[in-house]
Amino acid sequence: MALSTIGSGLDVPTLVSQLVAAERAPTENRINNQGTAATAKLSALGNIKSSLSSLQSSLTSLGKSASIPSYKTTVADTSAFSASIVTDSSTGKTLASAGSYSVEVVSLAQSQKLSSAAYAKDAAVGDGTLTVAWGEQSLDVEIPEGSTLADIAAAINKAAGGNGVNASVITADDGQHLVLNAVNAGTEGALTLTSSGGNGGLDGLTWNGTTGGLSQTTAPSDAVVRVDGHERTSSSNTISDLVPGVTLTLSKATAGTTTTLTIAKDNTTLKTNLQAFVAAYNSTVSLLKSSSTYDSTTDTASTLTGDSLVRGIQQQLRGQVSGNVVQLKALGVSINKDGTLSMDSASFDKAVAADPASVDKLLGTSGSLYSSMSSMLKNQLDSTTGTLVQRTDSLNKQIKKLESDLDALDKRMEAVSARYTAQFTAMDTLVTQMQSTSDYLTEQLSALKSSKS
């Protein structure tokens, strides 16, 4: 009777694969579950960090606008001049203050214009050195022999580079004219031209301020403006040091007629920044709640349910506003039952008008709410010591450790697979040998029975 036929028919690879999978599954599932949880927490903390960063940015903008008053200008007749507030680029502050001024634009600053006599088209004018001067500056322009007006204009423009003078050639019925425009308005920008060397042809392109080979088609003139009867002369139509903290840009002479300039505080930016802060605060509160809530109806926890870090941030944020609830309410900002904030624009406008200093005391860069909340946010977001940053780093290290654990599991399972394969291969070989022996014995017994019969 033959042994059961298993021998070489044993599917060793499949059997080994199933055994390895069964042994791998518990550890692999544990690692994957931990990795999924850590990744989900990392994502949730990333969202919280982003939300707190937005809150921090809105707080910074709010603090600046609360500490540095803003002003706006109103001009009764904008055709005469415009006015804009000037701020210090380093501090953001302005010298402007609320007030009203009577402004009369007596005359505008005008740039000088000079023109040459007529020359035949493309005629050689002269050579030598043409010196162009304005204010305390001058430049020497070398004019080669045989130069035309077009050549001279090009040489002047190249040497000047847009400073002081612009040259062009106008072709009229009587011929070509070299036209020189002073870049700077007023008497300070007035041009003088002298020639030297060469064949003397450049003498026709000179101007000493009153006479010369050139003619003055437009005389330079300064702007004259009166503010509350006080007269100011300027070579520019833009004047920044007449009314403190304000730049006047003159556009039309209205001699004998005054225009009212009004400077008043402007709380538009402050109000907008406070609204943005309230929105950012509410967004953060809502995100923290959704990230840590527990749904008892479905028995479902959120990613960070019960997380001490989230609870701590929630408590700190509530403490910031509750500790300043009276001052916030005075500015039209109230705390809702769910912890979010609401802002009443009309109440804010009235409060700021009645007590402007209260805003800086609460929301300014040295104010009570700003100082405490700024410190709290820094403790969370600091790139080195911030609690959120440290927690994020910890989760990233955990994820890397789990990845290493998976690599180690792979290597361990390779060794297990090799061991099982060797064991089952040896067993299969032994069974095959036993099968061969069984077959041999069966044949021998059969032959013995045949010989006896």
C-alpha positions in Angstrom: 0.0 0.0 0.0 1.6 3.4 -1.1 2.1 6.4 1.3 -0.2 9.4 0.9 1.0 11.4 -2.2 2.4 14.7 -1.0 6.1 14.5 -1.9 7.0 16.8 -4.8 3.4 18.0 -5.1 3.8 20.3 -2.1 3.3 24.0 -3.1 6.1 25.3 -0.9 6.1 29.0 -2.1 2.4 29.5 -1.5 2.5 27.8 1.9 5.5 30.0 2.9 3.8 33.2 1.7 0.7 32.5 3.7 2.6 31.7 6.9 4.8 34.8 6.5 1.7 37.0 5.8 0.0 35.7 8.9 3.1 36.3 11.0 3.7 39.8 9.5 0.1 41.1 9.7 -0.2 42.0 13.5 3.0 44.0 13.6 2.4 45.6 10.2 -1.1 46.6 11.1 0.0 48.1 14.4 2.8 50.2 12.6 0.4 51.3 9.8 -2.3 52.3 12.3 0.2 54.3 14.4 1.5 55.9 11.2 -1.9 56.8 10.0 -2.8 58.4 13.4 0.5 60.3 13.5 0.0 61.6 10.0 -3.5 62.7 10.7 -2.4 64.5 13.8 0.5 66.1 11.9 -2.0 67.4 9.3 -4.4 68.7 11.9 -1.6 70.5 13.8 -0.4 71.9 10.5 -3.9 73.5 10.0 -3.9 74.8 13.5 -0.4 76.3 13.0 -1.5 78.0 9.8 -4.6 79.4 11.5 -2.6 80.7 14.4 -0.1 82.3 12.0 -3.0 84.1 10.3 -4.2 85.3 13.7 -0.7 86.5 14.5 -0.5 88.4 11.2 -3.9 90.0 11.7 -2.9 91.0 15.3 0.3 92.6 14.1 -1.5 94.7 11.5 -4.1 95.6 14.1 -1.5 96.7 16.6 0.3 98.9 14.1 -2.9 100.7 13.0 -4.0 101.2 16.6 -0.7 102.7 17.7 -0.1 104.9 14.7 -3.0 107.2 13.9 -4.0 107.5 10.2 -5.1 110.7 8.5 -6.9 111.5 5.3 -7.0 114.7 3.3 -9.9 116.3 1.6 -9.4 119.1 -1.0 -12.4 121.3 -1.9 -11.2 121.9 -5.5 -9.1 119.0 -6.7 -8.3 120.8 -10.0 -6.1 123.2 -8.2 -4.0 120.7 -6.3 -4.1 117.3 -4.6 -2.8 116.4 -1.1 -1.5 113.2 0.3 -0.4 112.1 3.8 3.4 111.5 4.1 4.6 108.7 6.4 8.1 107.8 7.6 9.1 104.6 5.8 11.0 103.3 8.8 8.4 104.0 11.5 5.2 104.3 9.6 4.4 107.5 11.5 3.4 110.9 10.1 3.8 114.5 11.2 0.2 115.2 10.1 -2.4 116.4 12.5 -6.0 117.2 12.2 -6.7 120.7 10.9 -8.0 122.9 8.1 -5.9 125.1 5.7 -6.7 127.8 3.1 -4.5 127.2 0.1 -4.0 129.5 -2.9 -2.0 128.3 -5.9 -0.6 131.6 -7.3 1.5 130.0 -10.1 2.9 126.7 -11.2 6.5 125.7 -11.7 7.4 125.5 -15.4 10.4 123.9 -17.2 12.5 125.9 -19.5 12.6 125.2 -23.2 15.3 126.4 -25.7 15.3 126.2 -29.5 17.9 126.8 -32.1 17.6 128.7 -35.4 16.7 126.8 -38.5 19.3 124.6 -40.2 19.1 122.8 -43.5 18.2 119.1 -43.2 21.2 117.0 -42.4 23.5 120.0 -42.6 26.8 119.8 -40.7 26.5 122.2 -37.8 29.9 122.3 -36.1 32.3 120.5 -33.8 34.0 120.9 -30.5 32.8 120.7 -26.9 29.3 121.7 -25.9 28.9 122.2 -22.1 25.4 122.0 -20.7 24.8 123.1 -17.1 21.8 123.3 -14.7 21.8 124.1 -11.0 25.2 123.0 -9.7 25.6 120.3 -12.3 27.2 120.3 -15.8 28.3 117.9 -18.5 30.7 118.2 -21.4 29.4 116.8 -24.7 32.0 116.1 -27.4 30.7 116.9 -30.9 32.7 115.3 -33.7 33.4 117.1 -37.0 30.5 116.9 -39.5 27.8 116.4 -36.9 24.2 117.3 -37.8 21.5 118.5 -35.4 20.4 114.9 -35.0 23.9 113.8 -34.1 24.2 116.6 -31.6 20.8 115.7 -30.0 21.8 112.0 -29.7 25.2 113.0 -28.1 23.5 115.2 -25.6 20.9 112.6 -24.6 23.6 109.9 -24.3 25.8 112.1 -22.1 22.8 113.3 -19.9 21.2 109.9 -19.5 17.8 111.6 -18.8 19.3 113.9 -16.1 18.9 117.7 -16.5 18.2 118.0 -20.2 16.5 116.2 -23.1 17.2 117.0 -26.7 15.2 116.5 -29.8 15.1 117.8 -33.4 11.9 119.4 -34.8 11.6 119.7 -38.6 9.5 122.7 -39.5 8.8 124.5 -42.8 11.9 126.7 -42.4 14.2 123.8 -41.6 15.4 121.7 -38.6 15.6 123.1 -35.0 17.4 121.7 -32.0 15.0 121.8 -29.0 16.3 121.4 -25.5 13.9 120.7 -22.6 15.0 121.2 -19.0 14.1 118.1 -17.1 13.8 119.9 -13.8 11.1 122.6 -13.4 11.6 126.1 -12.1 14.6 128.3 -12.0 16.8 125.6 -10.4 16.4 123.5 -13.5 17.2 126.3 -16.0 19.9 125.5 -18.6 23.0 127.3 -19.8 25.1 126.1 -22.8 28.6 127.2 -23.8 30.8 126.0 -26.6 34.6 125.6 -26.9 37.1 124.4 -29.5 36.1 123.2 -32.9 35.3 125.4 -35.9 32.9 127.7 -34.0 29.8 126.2 -35.5 28.5 125.3 -32.0 28.3 129.0 -31.1 24.8 128.9 -32.5 23.8 126.4 -29.8 24.7 128.5 -26.7 22.6 130.3 -24.0 23.9 132.2 -21.0 20.6 132.7 -19.3 19.6 135.8 -21.2 21.1 135.6 -24.7 22.9 133.3 -27.0 22.6 131.5 -30.3 19.6 129.7 -28.9 16.3 131.4 -28.1 14.2 130.7 -25.1 10.7 129.6 -26.1 9.5 128.9 -22.6 11.0 130.7 -19.6 11.6 128.7 -16.4 9.3 129.8 -13.5 8.8 128.7 -9.9 5.7 127.7 -8.3 4.1 130.1 -5.8 1.6 128.9 -3.2 0.1 130.5 -0.2 -1.1 128.5 2.8 -3.2 130.6 5.2 -1.6 133.7 3.7 2.0 132.4 4.1 3.8 132.4 0.8 6.2 129.7 -0.4 8.2 129.6 -3.7 9.3 126.2 -5.1 11.0 125.0 -8.2 8.8 121.9 -8.1 5.0 121.6 -8.3 5.3 118.9 -5.6 5.9 120.4 -2.1 6.3 118.1 0.9 7.5 120.4 3.7 4.9 123.2 3.7 2.0 121.6 5.5 3.4 119.1 8.2 3.0 115.5 7.1 1.3 116.4 3.8 2.5 116.5 0.2 0.9 119.1 -2.0 0.9 118.5 -5.8 0.0 121.6 -7.6 -1.9 121.2 -10.9 -3.6 124.6 -11.7 -2.9 128.2 -10.9 -5.9 129.8 -9.2 -4.5 133.2 -8.2 -6.9 135.1 -6.1 -8.9 132.0 -5.2 -8.4 129.8 -2.1 -9.2 126.2 -1.7 -9.8 124.5 1.6 -7.6 121.6 2.6 -8.9 119.5 5.5 -6.9 116.9 7.4 -8.8 114.5 9.6 -8.2 111.3 11.4 -9.0 108.2 9.3 -10.1 105.1 11.2 -10.9 103.0 8.1 -7.7 101.0 8.2 -8.0 100.4 12.0 -11.6 99.3 11.6 -10.8 96.9 8.7 -7.9 95.4 10.7 -10.1 94.9 13.7 -12.7 93.1 11.6 -9.9 91.0 10.1 -8.6 90.1 13.5 -12.1 89.1 14.7 -12.5 86.9 11.6 -9.1 85.3 12.2 -9.9 84.7 15.8 -13.2 83.1 15.1 -11.7 80.9 12.4 -9.1 79.6 14.9 -11.7 79.0 17.6 -13.8 77.0 15.1 -10.9 75.0 13.9 -9.7 74.1 17.4 -13.2 72.9 18.2 -13.7 70.8 15.1 -10.2 69.3 15.5 -10.9 68.1 19.1 -14.7 67.5 19.3 -16.3 64.2 20.1 -19.6 63.1 18.5 -21.4 61.2 21.2 -24.3 60.4 18.8 -22.0 58.5 16.4 -19.4 57.7 19.0 -16.8 59.2 16.8 -13.7 61.1 18.0 -11.9 63.8 16.0 -8.2 63.6 15.2 -7.1 65.5 18.3 -9.9 64.7 20.7 -8.6 64.9 24.2 -5.3 66.3 23.1 -3.8 68.4 25.9 -2.0 70.8 23.5 -5.3 71.8 21.8 -7.1 72.2 25.1 -4.3 74.4 26.3 -4.5 76.7 23.2 -8.3 76.9 23.6 -8.0 77.9 27.2 -5.3 80.5 26.5 -7.3 82.1 23.7 -10.4 82.3 25.9 -8.3 83.8 28.6 -7.0 86.6 26.3 -10.4 87.9 25.4 -12.2 87.3 28.8 -9.4 89.2 30.5 -10.2 92.2 28.4 -13.9 91.7 28.0 -14.9 95.1 29.4 -12.5 97.0 27.1 -13.5 95.0 24.1 -17.2 95.6 24.7 -16.5 99.3 25.0 -15.2 99.1 21.4 -18.2 97.2 20.1 -16.6 93.7 20.3 -18.5 91.1 22.3 -18.0 87.5 23.2 -20.6 85.0 21.9 -21.7 81.9 23.8 -19.6 79.6 21.6 -16.5 81.6 22.3 -16.4 83.5 19.0 -16.3 87.3 18.7 -18.8 89.7 17.2 -18.1 93.3 16.2 -20.7 96.1 15.9 -19.3 98.7 13.4 -21.5 101.5 14.6 -20.5 101.0 18.2 -16.9 100.9 17.2 -17.2 104.2 15.4 -18.8 105.9 18.3 -16.3 104.5 20.8 -13.2 105.6 18.8 -14.7 109.1 18.2 -15.4 109.4 22.0 -12.1 108.0 23.3 -9.4 107.5 20.7 -6.8 106.7 23.3 -8.7 103.6 24.5 -7.9 101.8 21.2 -4.2 102.2 21.7 -4.4 101.1 25.3 -6.1 97.9 24.3 -5.0 97.1 20.8 -1.9 99.1 20.2 1.6 97.5 20.2 1.9 98.2 23.9 -1.8 97.6 24.7 -3.0 95.0 27.1 -4.7 92.6 24.6 -2.0 93.0 22.0 0.9 92.4 24.4 -0.5 89.3 26.1 -1.9 87.6 22.9 1.3 88.4 21.0 3.3 86.7 23.6 1.0 83.7 23.7 1.1 83.2 19.9 4.9 83.5 19.9 5.1 80.8 22.5 3.1 78.5 20.2 4.7 79.5 16.8 8.3 80.3 17.5 10.4 78.4 15.0 12.7 77.1 17.7 10.9 76.9 21.0 7.3 77.1 19.9 5.1 74.4 21.4 3.4 73.6 18.1 6.8 73.4 16.4 8.1 71.0 19.0 5.0 68.9 18.8 5.3 68.8 15.0 8.9 67.8 15.2 8.0 65.0 17.6 5.4 63.6 15.3 7.8 63.7 12.3 10.3 61.8 14.4 7.6 59.3 15.3 6.7 58.8 11.6 10.3 58.3 10.6 10.7 55.8 13.4 7.6 53.9 12.2 9.1 53.9 8.6 12.3 52.4 10.1 10.2 49.8 11.9 8.6 48.8 8.6 12.0 48.5 7.0 13.1 46.3 9.9 9.9 44.2 9.6 10.6 43.7 5.9 14.1 42.4 6.7 12.8 40.2 9.5 10.1 38.7 7.3 12.7 38.0 4.6 14.6 35.9 7.1 11.4 34.1 8.3 10.5 33.4 4.7 14.0 31.9 4.0 13.7 29.8 7.2 10.2 28.4 6.3 11.3 27.8 2.7 14.4 25.8 3.9 12.3 23.8 6.4 9.5 22.9 3.9 12.0 22.2 1.1 13.8 19.8 3.4 10.5 18.2 4.5 9.4 17.9 0.9 12.7 16.3 -0.1 12.4 13.8 2.8 8.8 12.9 1.8 9.9 12.5 -1.8 12.6 10.1 -0.6 10.1 8.2 1.5 7.7 8.0 -1.4 10.4 6.5 -3.6 11.2 3.9 -0.8 7.5 3.0 -0.5 7.3 2.5 -4.2 10.3 0.2 -4.2 9.0 -1.9 -1.3 5.6 -2.2 -3.0 7.3 -3.5 -6.2 9.4 -6.0 -4.2 6.3 -7.4 -2.4 4.4 -7.7 -5.6 7.3 -9.7 -7.2 7.5 -12.0 -4.2 3.8 -12.9 -4.3 4.1 -13.6 -8.1 7.0 -16.1 -7.5 5.1 -18.1 -4.9 2.1 -18.5 -7.0 
